[in-house]
């Protein structure tokens, strides 16, 4: 697993855990943590997703929302599959 895997424009929307989810588990946790801390979405997009909302505001917002939705799904349901298969190794 790469140290910082490439971020897709849209996170998966499957009802099961994907290889993308496993590769991005840490990214999802960072998104949830930053959101819980009430960080601005633009700051999260820049720091966590590596996107510049000043340059590509629509893409950054869409990518942020997609990945946050997937992070919430993972935290609410998908974590069972992630834990069952073992946490991804760095």
C-alpha positions in Angstrom: 0.0 0.0 0.0 1.5 3.4 -1.0 2.2 5.8 1.9 -0.2 8.4 0.3 -2.4 6.7 -2.2 -3.8 8.8 -5.1 -7.2 10.3 -4.4 -9.9 9.7 -7.0 -12.3 12.5 -7.9 -15.1 10.3 -6.5 -15.0 7.8 -3.7 -16.7 4.4 -4.3 -20.4 4.1 -3.6 -20.6 0.3 -3.5 -22.3 -1.4 -0.5 -19.3 -3.4 0.2 -15.7 -2.6 1.1 -13.5 -2.0 -2.0 -9.7 -2.1 -2.5 -9.9 1.7 -2.8 -11.5 1.8 0.7 -8.8 -0.3 2.2 -6.1 1.9 0.6 -7.7 5.0 1.8 -8.8 3.9 5.3 -6.4 6.4 6.9 -7.7 9.2 4.6 -11.3 8.5 5.7 -10.3 8.6 9.4 -8.5 11.9 8.8 -11.6 13.3 7.1 -13.9 12.2 10.0 -11.4 13.7 12.5 -11.1 17.0 10.8 -14.9 17.3 10.3 -15.5 16.5 14.0 -13.1 19.3 14.8 -15.2 21.6 12.6 -12.4 22.3 10.2 -13.4 24.2 7.0 -14.0 21.9 4.1 -11.5 23.9 2.0 -8.8 23.3 4.5 -9.6 19.6 4.7 -9.6 19.3 0.9 -6.2 21.0 0.8 -4.5 19.1 3.6 -6.1 15.7 3.5 -7.1 15.3 -0.1 -4.2 17.3 -1.6 -6.6 19.5 -3.7 -6.5 23.3 -4.0 -10.1 24.6 -3.7 -8.9 28.1 -4.9 -7.8 26.6 -8.2 -10.5 23.9 -8.7 -13.4 24.8 -6.3 -16.0 22.5 -7.9 -13.7 19.5 -8.1 -12.4 20.0 -4.6 -15.9 20.3 -3.1 -17.2 17.2 -5.1 -14.2 15.1 -4.1 -14.5 16.2 -0.4 -18.2 15.5 -0.2 -17.8 12.1 -2.0 -15.0 11.0 0.3 -16.7 12.3 3.5 -19.8 10.4 2.6 -17.8 7.2 2.1 -15.9 7.9 5.4 -19.3 8.1 7.1 -20.5 4.9 5.5 -17.2 3.2 6.6 -17.7 4.4 10.1 -21.3 3.3 10.3 -21.3 0.0 8.3 -18.2 -0.7 6.3 -15.9 -0.9 9.3 -17.1 -4.4 10.0 -15.6 -5.6 6.7 -12.5 -3.6 7.3 -11.9 -5.1 10.8 -12.9 -8.6 9.6 -10.2 -8.5 6.9 -7.6 -6.9 9.2 -6.5 -3.2 9.1 -4.4 -2.5 6.0 -0.7 -2.8 6.5 1.5 0.3 5.7 
